[in-house]
Amino acid sequence: VRLLVAASLAVAVLDAGSASPPTQDPSSAATTLLDQYLAGQFEVAIGSLSAVDDYAELLEQLKRDGPTWLNGGGAGQRERRELAAATFALEAARLGAWTTWKEVGVVPIVDPDRPLEAAVYRLTYWKAPPLLIEWACELVRQRERPGATEHLWQLAAVAVAERAQDYQFLAGDQKTPRLNPTFKILNDATIPIIHLAHVRQRFPDEPRFKLAEGIAEEWYEPLLARKVFDQLKDDIDVGGEATMRLGAMAYRARDDGGAIALFRRVEPLTRDPWVIHLARYFTGLAEERRNRPADAERALRAALAAVPRAESASIALGSLLFRTGRRAEGSLVIESMLTAAPKPRDPWRTYADADDRFWPELLARLRKEIRP
Amino acid sequence: MSAYRKPGMALQVTAAGRRVLSTVTLVLCAGFFDPIATRDGAGQTPPQAPPIFRTTAESVAVDVSVRVNGSALTGLSAADFVVTDNRVQQRVESVEARAMPLDVTLVADVSGRTRGSWTTSASAADNIRNVTENVGAIAAILRPGDRLRLLASDTSVQQIFPMQAPAPAVVARLETQGLSSTYDALVVAMLRPIEANRRHLVIAWTKPIDTVSTSDASTLREVARRSDAVVHVVERDVDLRAGTAISPGGTPNNPLRMNLREAHVRTWRPLLRNDAAVLPEVAALTGGTFRAFGGLSDPNAAEEFREIFEEFRLGYVVRYAPRDVKREGWHEIAVTVPKLPDAEIRARRGYAIESAPPARTAPGPSDDLSRLATAYARGEIQSVPAELRRTSLPDLRRLIETFRAGDSDSALAAFPKRDALFALELIKAGLAASDRGTRDAALDLVGEYVNLVRSPLPGDIFECGWYGAVVAALEGALQGSVANDLLPRLLARCPADGRLRLARAFVSDQLAQMRATAVGTSRADPTPAIADGILSRYDEAAKLPDVAREANVRAAWLAHRAGMVDRAMTYLGHIRPPGNDRALDYFGELVRGQVLRARGRPDEAIAAFRSALAAWPGAQSARVGLMLLLVRHGERREAEALAEAVQADPGTQIDPWWMYWQGDYRLLQVLEANLRELAR
């Protein structure tokens, strides 16, 4: 793996030789990629990472050579370089989310003071992608007052973390017992990150970061998640999504009537097709469970009006039609879904990815800020 | 042409002598599953209660496999089979060998490793190679006339290639995201309609675990029960422990010196269905087989495929015409061969004939709205404003209220920007209405959409542009108080938006003017104290380059009206040379003329009025202003000519000054055009 990383980065250096301006201290492949990124050659720099399957080497290079590179353009360039480095690291982390994000170890530990109370602890060993985000996060949050660009970057970082589907990275692990600090077995990689804690410290009023706490806990600490969503259900910006998620939780708890009542409240709060689709889709499933096929059909058709040809709603509707005697119509719905090009992102299957749906727009805006 | 046909139970009309069989089959297969369609088919009508099959009008075909001592048995005839339909014995009309061409759907689980036991860790390249090999193996077994399609099952169900002639196919791309859509993939496979004289065979190479499907086990069983396909399931071993490694070493505080580590990548698993019974049941319900098997690319995979095909082809198609059973509903079938009591007989367990679907509901009151919204969603923008203008007031109000209530079928749901533009069309039309109820409905819509148009991300160009457009519409409808209430919120969202900043000042100006007019003063001029507060807002706007000119023009006119002539002159001095807004150029010169006249500088005022006329030839306000000055200046001939021109004007010439108090309304078309471009 290391060889592969080194080879990929070496290719990047060779590629960059003619394409990018010389740096003051081209001490590593990572700084060459940063030069490309800063010069607006985003695809070249990110394309070089596509063959990497372990980002530890990249992280090490950024940690080692990043500080020098950040000062390479003088004080006038410092802020733009910070944003470029942080956004580059974020893109790398997003690519790397498909490699190992973390390892969770199960460790039996005996407390010397209580030797009879041996316990099994889970330890988290963060791999490079989450640590790349944290390295970048420290860069962007060094200013005394958080600004619009940092806000944008943090929104993008949360989107990447949500796509990685790691509640522990975002919100910590409420269930795992904390290790007694006298056990000197922790290394850097096992320290809880809790990314949202420092994001919230910088932007305490941003409802999307509050919502992210609920999203992180939704499948792990449902009571906590419900509390967060409940607090946000009337929020002008995220109230629609918070209400939809409350409804989804009620649906999962088989409270179909309660879920449907919540889903009805979603549309006056948002025009986000992703959220509206999910509210309608879950309504369809809940109505079907209540043995109301006509209402289920109406809701599923409405879901497909919000996100045409979406996979889950298409299969649910096609199957419902098939089972209620409209076989040809049902199969047409399925065929239409199968042949969609491009295939739309299915809101149910990306339910946990949450803000990742904003990633293209967020990245475009960050790159616009970086572009010379 | 394709129609539904049930190989296991195809219902056919033997309309002897009237049509060739294939035609009749096509017509009646559709009718079998959709009673409505049969009304126009071969002269059938829905049966009267109690509905009983007519004896010779329809027939059912059942795929049957007979095995003795593990081998397929051939050579049986109609007399050998006994078939019951809802426990009523039927007369078998014919037995045929299953020589019909096959449509094969291969469902390949690519959510993890595709070789050996299924595990969560997978190499995309390995999966592509393995699946390609197996597609090749199946293609080699199929015969000319058979067809093959490939569905890959992962987080999503992907159709890698549609039903096509069997040929070695290279699978170029497989998405592997790690969740399991086992149930959905089978539902999708089984919902495929079957063409006449073909059989549909589904071979599912999958595992019993499902983590994300919208279909649950009961749905899957129900679809299997009603499907035309014969499903063979080859279940793969699952090794959920893969990915966990034991690391040696441990720590000083770890007396067992052991550390079990598990790799985590995208850990969300919304569901965990692991029903060992469901896949065998699906196979049995469709008359297929269930086998436990290793990996997709095990060495004997091709042999396994071959066995499935051979067995299928060595089976029979048993036909009978249902007698003495109720037509609609579930029909349980049992097939036996009495002379072979120990034979293993596989056939589907039944079939269903559905009742007529419920009649479609009559068109509702929201149809007009749906039609307009659909047109708008399609990009047919121009027709909508014209149609709204022609709409009667009660209807317009109803349209707005229906839109506010939400139309779940609206095609605009997928296009939030077009939805916001459509709302703007309704707002404009409503604000222009003469009755208060419609105007109030439009204002309610403004209040609602100011929230709904908010982008999830800050500083969105479309959102800010939409605010600018709706404020322009409010200014045009002299709804300054509504705009005034909204603007602080809008500016908090779009602090750098010059037009909104200018609107904050203008709307205060407009309100002061309207209040003064309302109390009946002879001159609707603000006091200096009131003007001072508004001028500070114009000063703020003048700091923004894109609206600085207009801010200074409007500030000059306000200062002039408040009797602050020096301050007015200062603002005039800040006005930059003409730009590309002719109306604004005209305003500037007209205001300059008035201020200079008040300042007692008639020559310069005359020059300003002439410039105003150059900017907007024939404009009445500039003509009158110039005429009055010329009269005082003694230039009566030119003044008389201007007076005659004013009187002779047919009224077709628009004077932009008439729209001065409507603020940005004059720019609304441009603002909307920009928004449409963003919504494209």
Interface residues (C-beta under 8 A of the other chain):
Chain A: A97 W98 T99 T100 W101 K102 E103 V104 G105 V106 V107 P108 I109 V110 P112 L123 Y125 A148 H151 L152 L155 R163 A164 Q165 D166 F183 K184 I185 R208 W219 I236 D237 E267 P268 L269 T270 R271 D272 P273 I276 R280 L285 A294 R298 A299 R301 A302 A305 A306 V307 P308 E311 S312 A313 I315 A316 G318 S319 F322 R323 T324 G325 R326 R327 A328 G330 S331 I334 L338 T339 K343 D346 W348 R349 Y351 A352 D355 F358 E361 L362 R365
Chain B: A3 Y4 A30 F33 D34 T155 S156 V157 Q158 Q159 P162 L179 D184 V187 V188 L191 R192 P193 V212 S213 T214 S215 T219 E222 V223 R226 S247 G250 T251 P252 N253 N254 P255 L256 M258 N259 L260 R261 E262 A263 H264 V265 R266 T267 W268 P270 E354 S355 A356 P357 P358 G406 S408 D409 S410 A411 A413 A414 F415 P416 D419 A420 E448 N451 L452 V453 R454 P456 L457 P458 G459
